[in-house]
Amino acid sequence: MQEFRGTTICAVKKDGKIAIAGDGQVTMSNSVIFKSNAKKVRRIFNDKVVVGFAGSVADAFSLNERFEEMLNKYSGNLMRSAVALAQQWREDAVARKLDALMIVADKETLLMIDGTGDVIEPQDDVCAIGSGGNYALAAAKALKENTNLSAREIAFRSLKIASEICVFTNDSIVVEEV
C-alpha cells in the first residue's frame, strides 16, 4: 500500500493575529511528488477556526473531521474541543492509530495537537509540524525575534525558507489568518 505524506505547517501568533501557513506538497513513498498544490490549511467552523495538518493524508482528514465535530459539540470552544479530541484519540482504538498532527487556532488561541493525543500551547507563540517543521520553526523564531514582520509574513517566509531546505516541502504556500 502506498503511503501519502510530506508537508510542512507553521503557525505564528503576533500582535493579536494568528497565521497558519502550509505548503502544497504530497509525497508518495518518500520518492515521488504526487501532488504539488494540496491545501492543508483551511478554515472551519464558520471560518472562525483555522487548522493545518500534517502526516498521512487520510488520517489527517479523519482527524480534521473529528476536530470539527468537537467544535460543533462544544460551541466553538477551541481548548475544550482540542482536549476532547485528545481524550478521544487516546481512548479510541482506531484513533490511536491515526498518523497525523494538527495546528489549530481561533482569534485568541494557538494549539498543537500531536500524534499521542497531547494538546500543547506553544511557548513562544510559534509552532511547526511536518517534515520541514524544524526548519520552519527555526526560521519563524528568528524572524519573530529580529524583525517587525506581521504574523502572516513570518509564517509565509518561514515556509519559503523550509521549502529551500526540505525536499518534502514546496513553495506552493497557503496562509490563513485569524
C-alpha positions in Angstrom: 0.0 0.0 0.0 1.4 3.4 -1.0 1.6 6.0 1.8 1.0 9.7 1.0 2.7 12.2 3.3 5.1 15.1 3.3 4.1 18.6 4.4 5.1 21.5 6.5 2.8 23.7 8.6 4.0 26.7 10.6 1.9 29.0 12.8 2.8 32.3 14.4 0.9 34.5 16.9 1.9 38.1 16.9 0.2 41.5 17.5 -3.2 40.0 18.0 -3.2 37.9 14.9 -2.5 34.2 14.3 -1.4 33.0 10.9 -1.0 29.4 9.8 0.9 28.6 6.6 1.2 25.3 4.9 3.0 24.0 1.7 1.2 22.1 -1.0 3.4 19.0 -1.5 2.1 15.5 -1.1 4.8 12.8 -1.4 4.2 9.2 -2.2 6.6 6.6 -0.7 9.2 9.2 0.1 10.3 9.4 -3.5 7.6 10.8 -5.8 5.9 14.1 -5.6 2.3 13.0 -6.1 0.7 16.5 -5.9 2.3 19.9 -5.5 -0.8 22.1 -4.8 -2.7 20.4 -2.0 -4.4 22.6 0.5 -3.5 21.5 4.0 -4.5 24.7 5.8 -8.2 25.6 5.9 -10.9 27.4 7.7 -13.6 25.5 9.6 -16.4 26.2 12.0 -17.9 29.2 10.0 -14.4 30.5 9.2 -13.7 31.2 12.9 -11.1 28.4 13.3 -8.0 27.7 11.1 -6.5 24.2 11.0 -3.3 22.9 9.4 -2.5 19.3 9.3 0.5 17.0 8.6 1.0 13.3 8.4 -0.8 10.6 6.5 -3.3 12.3 4.2 -6.3 10.0 5.1 -5.5 10.2 8.8 -5.2 14.0 8.7 -8.6 14.3 7.0 -10.1 11.9 9.6 -8.6 13.9 12.5 -9.8 17.2 10.9 -13.4 15.8 10.7 -13.2 14.6 14.3 -12.0 18.0 15.5 -14.7 19.8 13.6 -17.3 17.5 15.3 -15.8 18.6 18.7 -16.0 22.3 17.8 -19.7 21.8 17.0 -20.3 19.8 20.2 -18.6 22.4 22.4 -19.9 25.6 20.6 -16.6 26.5 19.1 -14.6 26.5 22.4 -11.1 25.7 20.9 -9.4 24.5 24.0 -12.3 22.3 25.2 -12.6 20.8 21.7 -8.9 20.1 21.5 -8.9 18.4 24.9 -12.0 16.3 24.0 -10.3 15.3 20.7 -7.1 14.3 22.5 -9.1 12.2 25.0 -11.0 10.5 22.2 -7.7 10.0 20.4 -6.2 8.2 23.4 -9.3 6.1 24.2 -10.4 5.1 20.7 -8.6 2.1 19.2 -9.0 3.4 15.7 -8.0 7.0 16.6 -4.8 5.8 18.4 -3.6 4.5 15.0 -4.0 7.9 13.2 -0.6 9.1 12.0 -1.3 12.9 11.9 -0.7 16.1 13.7 -2.6 19.4 13.7 -2.1 23.0 14.5 -5.4 24.8 15.3 -6.2 28.4 16.1 -9.0 30.8 16.7 -8.7 34.5 17.2 -7.2 34.1 20.6 -5.6 30.6 21.0 -2.9 28.7 19.1 -2.6 25.0 19.9 -0.7 22.0 18.5 -2.3 18.5 18.8 0.2 15.8 18.4 0.2 12.1 17.5 0.0 10.9 21.1 -3.1 13.0 21.8 -1.3 15.8 23.6 -2.6 19.4 23.4 0.3 21.9 23.5 0.2 25.6 23.6 3.5 26.8 22.1 5.8 28.6 24.5 6.8 31.4 22.2 3.6 31.7 20.1 5.3 29.9 17.3 5.0 26.2 16.3 5.5 24.0 13.3 4.8 20.4 12.3 5.6 18.0 9.4 8.7 17.0 7.5 10.1 20.6 7.3 8.7 21.7 10.6 12.0 22.1 12.4 13.3 24.3 9.5 10.2 26.4 9.5 10.2 26.7 13.3 13.8 27.9 13.4 13.1 30.5 10.7 9.8 31.7 12.4 11.5 32.1 15.8 14.4 34.1 14.2 12.0 36.3 12.1 9.7 36.9 15.1 12.6 38.0 17.4 14.5 40.0 14.9 12.1 41.7 12.5 8.9 43.8 12.6 7.1 41.5 10.1 3.5 40.5 10.7 2.4 37.0 11.8 1.2 36.3 8.2 4.5 37.4 6.6 6.6 35.4 9.2 4.6 32.3 8.6 4.9 32.7 4.8 8.6 33.4 4.8 9.3 30.5 7.3 7.6 28.1 4.9 9.5 29.6 2.0 12.8 29.0 3.8 11.8 25.4 4.7 11.0 24.8 1.1 14.5 25.7 0.1 16.0 23.1 2.6 13.5 20.2 2.9 12.8 18.0 -0.1 9.3 17.2 1.2 8.3 20.9 1.3 7.5 23.1 -1.6 6.8 26.8 -2.1 3.1 26.4 -3.1 2.1 28.1 0.2 -1.3 28.8 1.6 -1.7 31.2 4.6 -4.8 31.7 6.6 -5.1 34.3 9.4 -7.4 34.8 12.3 
